[in-house]
């Protein structure tokens, strides 16, 4: 199972980011592996994305390890169910920004919206890296890369918001992202969940390297 832990700092968001980086071992165990950490622009939290093999073991991390290791005031957990990953087009632009896309849809149309969205004919300058069901505040979460905010908003408006059953779509730019899982483990994790295997015109791509920095800065918070 793939889970997101949103960590709200007790004081300073940059301090929480750095504390998480220094305490990765404390917030991991044999059943719960942090895959990468990220931060959304203009949001007051950071996110830790986990691979979880035992939910009870994960609960121990949430209530015991993460609050002290991350210096958090509170956490929120988001499920990512039936995640699918995508290889990247080889002709993609050199400079890309990453966005988290949150989609809300009516219950009877969630499956159709998800199926439609993951099978869209994406251009090389707007394309997904993963998608999953996420029942709760949102119904579908995606990670997408694009050249800029205007481009991705236009693509979502024309191809997703117009679909039957869609109630709302939000695109939030990821201004910090860093992979913390071992390289080979992260590679196999993605490969096992690919919607389609790389073929001519597509290739493996570690999107967590986009906009990666060592820690958060005041101007990004």
C-alpha positions as CSV (number, residue, x, y, z in Angstrom):
1,X,0.0,0.0,0.0
2,X,1.1,3.5,-0.8
3,X,0.4,6.2,1.8
4,X,1.1,9.9,2.2
5,X,1.8,11.4,5.6
6,X,1.3,15.1,5.7
7,X,3.4,16.6,8.5
8,X,2.4,19.9,9.9
9,X,5.3,21.6,11.8
10,X,5.2,22.6,15.4
11,X,7.2,25.7,14.5
12,X,9.2,26.1,11.4
13,X,8.6,24.1,8.2
14,X,12.2,24.2,7.1
15,X,13.3,22.8,10.5
16,X,10.7,20.0,10.1
17,X,12.1,19.2,6.6
18,X,15.6,19.0,7.9
19,X,14.6,17.0,10.9
20,X,12.9,14.4,8.7
21,X,16.0,14.1,6.6
22,X,18.2,13.5,9.6
23,X,15.8,11.0,11.2
24,X,14.8,8.7,8.2
25,X,15.9,5.6,10.1
26,X,13.7,6.5,13.0
27,X,10.6,6.8,10.8
28,X,11.2,3.6,8.9
29,X,11.0,-0.1,9.8
30,X,11.0,-3.4,7.9
31,X,7.4,-3.0,6.9
32,X,7.3,0.8,6.2
33,X,9.7,2.4,3.8
34,X,9.7,6.2,3.0
35,X,9.9,6.5,-0.8
36,X,10.3,10.3,-1.1
37,X,9.5,13.5,0.6
38,X,8.0,16.6,-1.0
39,X,6.6,20.1,-0.3
40,X,3.8,21.9,-2.1
41,X,4.1,25.6,-2.9
42,X,2.2,27.8,-0.4
43,X,1.2,24.9,1.8
44,X,2.0,24.7,5.6
45,X,3.0,21.0,5.5
46,X,5.5,18.6,4.0
47,X,4.7,15.1,2.8
48,X,6.3,11.7,3.3
49,X,5.3,9.1,0.8
50,X,5.5,5.6,2.1
51,X,5.4,2.0,0.9
52,X,3.5,0.2,3.7
53,X,3.3,-3.6,3.9
54,X,1.8,-3.8,7.4
55,X,-0.7,-1.2,8.5
56,X,-0.4,-1.9,12.3
57,X,3.4,-1.3,12.0
58,X,2.7,1.9,10.2
59,X,0.3,3.0,13.0
60,X,3.2,2.7,15.5
61,X,5.3,5.1,13.3
62,X,2.5,7.6,13.1
63,X,1.8,7.8,16.9
64,X,5.3,7.2,18.2
65,X,8.1,7.9,15.8
66,X,7.0,10.7,13.4
67,X,5.8,13.3,15.9
68,X,9.2,13.5,17.7
69,X,11.4,12.8,14.7
70,X,9.6,15.4,12.5
71,X,8.9,18.0,15.3
72,X,5.3,18.0,14.1
73,X,2.2,19.5,15.6
74,X,-0.1,17.1,13.8
75,X,-0.2,14.6,10.9
76,X,-2.8,13.6,8.3
77,X,-2.7,10.3,6.4
78,X,-3.9,9.9,2.8
79,X,-4.3,6.5,1.1
80,X,-3.1,5.9,-2.4
81,X,-5.1,2.9,-3.6
82,X,-4.3,0.9,-6.8
83,X,-1.5,3.3,-7.9
84,X,-0.2,3.2,-11.4
85,X,3.1,4.7,-12.7
86,X,4.1,5.9,-16.1
87,X,7.3,6.0,-18.0
88,X,8.3,9.4,-19.4
89,X,8.4,10.5,-23.1
90,X,11.9,10.8,-24.4
91,X,11.2,14.0,-26.2
92,X,10.1,15.8,-23.0
93,X,11.4,19.4,-22.4
94,X,14.6,19.7,-20.3
95,X,13.0,22.0,-17.7
96,X,9.9,20.7,-16.0
97,X,7.9,21.4,-12.9
98,X,6.0,18.8,-10.8
99,X,2.4,19.2,-9.7
100,X,0.1,17.2,-7.5
101,X,-3.3,17.0,-9.1
102,X,-6.3,16.4,-6.8
103,X,-9.6,15.4,-8.5
104,X,-13.0,15.2,-6.8
105,X,-15.7,13.3,-8.6
106,X,-19.2,11.8,-8.0
107,X,-19.2,8.3,-6.5
108,X,-20.8,6.7,-9.6
109,X,-18.3,8.3,-12.0
110,X,-15.0,8.0,-10.0
111,X,-13.9,4.8,-11.9
112,X,-14.7,6.3,-15.3
113,X,-12.9,9.6,-14.5
114,X,-9.9,7.6,-13.3
115,X,-9.8,5.3,-16.3
116,X,-10.3,8.2,-18.7
117,X,-7.6,10.3,-17.1
118,X,-4.8,7.7,-17.0
119,X,-5.5,6.8,-20.7
120,X,-5.5,10.4,-22.1
121,X,-3.2,11.1,-25.0
122,X,-0.7,13.2,-23.1
123,X,1.7,15.6,-24.9
124,X,5.4,15.5,-24.2
125,X,5.2,18.8,-22.2
126,X,2.4,17.6,-19.9
127,X,2.4,14.0,-18.7
128,X,1.6,11.9,-15.6
129,X,4.1,10.1,-13.4
130,X,1.6,8.3,-11.1
131,X,-2.1,8.2,-10.4
132,X,-4.1,6.5,-7.6
133,X,-7.5,6.5,-6.0
134,X,-7.6,8.4,-2.7
135,X,-10.9,8.3,-1.0
136,X,-11.4,11.0,1.5
137,X,-10.9,14.7,0.9
138,X,-10.1,13.9,-2.7
139,X,-11.1,10.9,-4.9
140,X,-8.1,10.7,-7.2
141,X,-4.5,12.0,-6.8
142,X,-2.0,12.3,-9.5
143,X,1.6,13.5,-10.0
144,X,2.2,15.3,-13.3
145,X,5.1,17.1,-14.9
146,X,4.6,20.2,-17.0
147,X,6.6,23.2,-18.4
148,X,4.5,25.7,-16.4
149,X,1.3,26.3,-14.4
150,X,-0.6,27.8,-17.3
151,X,0.1,24.8,-19.6
152,X,-1.1,22.2,-17.0
153,X,-4.2,24.2,-16.0
154,X,-5.2,24.5,-19.6
155,X,-4.7,20.8,-20.2
156,X,-6.7,19.9,-17.1
157,X,-9.5,22.3,-18.0
158,X,-9.9,20.9,-21.5
159,X,-9.3,17.2,-20.8
160,X,-10.3,16.5,-17.1
161,X,-12.6,19.1,-15.7
162,X,-14.9,18.7,-18.7
163,X,-15.5,15.0,-17.9
164,X,-18.9,13.8,-16.6
165,X,-18.9,13.5,-12.8
166,X,-15.9,15.7,-12.2
167,X,-16.7,18.1,-9.3
168,X,-13.3,19.9,-9.0
169,X,-9.7,19.7,-10.0
170,X,-6.8,21.4,-8.1
171,X,-3.1,21.6,-9.3
172,X,-0.5,22.4,-6.7
173,X,3.1,22.9,-7.7
174,X,5.7,20.8,-5.9
175,X,8.6,23.1,-5.1
176,X,10.7,20.6,-3.2
177,X,11.1,16.9,-3.9
178,X,13.7,14.4,-2.8
179,X,13.8,10.6,-3.1
180,X,14.9,8.9,0.1
181,X,14.3,5.2,-0.9
182,X,17.3,3.2,-2.2
183,X,17.7,3.7,-5.9
184,X,17.1,0.0,-6.9
185,X,14.1,-0.4,-4.6
186,X,12.4,2.7,-6.0
187,X,13.1,1.6,-9.6
188,X,11.6,-1.8,-9.0
189,X,8.7,-0.3,-7.1
190,X,7.7,1.9,-10.1
191,X,8.3,-0.9,-12.7
192,X,6.0,-3.2,-10.9
193,X,3.1,-0.7,-11.1
194,X,3.6,0.7,-14.6
195,X,0.4,1.2,-16.6
196,X,2.5,0.3,-19.7
197,X,6.1,-0.8,-20.1
198,X,8.5,1.7,-21.7
199,X,8.6,1.3,-25.5
200,X,9.9,3.4,-28.4
201,X,9.5,7.0,-27.4
202,X,9.4,6.4,-23.7
203,X,11.9,5.6,-21.0
204,X,12.5,5.2,-17.2
205,X,12.5,8.5,-15.4
206,X,13.0,9.3,-11.7
207,X,10.6,12.3,-11.4
208,X,11.5,12.8,-7.7
209,X,14.8,14.4,-8.9
210,X,12.8,17.4,-10.3
211,X,13.4,20.5,-8.3
212,X,15.2,18.5,-5.6
213,X,17.0,20.6,-3.0
214,X,18.6,20.0,0.4
215,X,15.9,21.5,2.6
216,X,13.2,24.1,2.5
217,X,13.7,27.8,2.3
218,X,11.6,30.7,3.6
219,X,10.8,31.9,0.1
220,X,9.3,28.5,-0.8
221,X,7.1,28.2,2.3
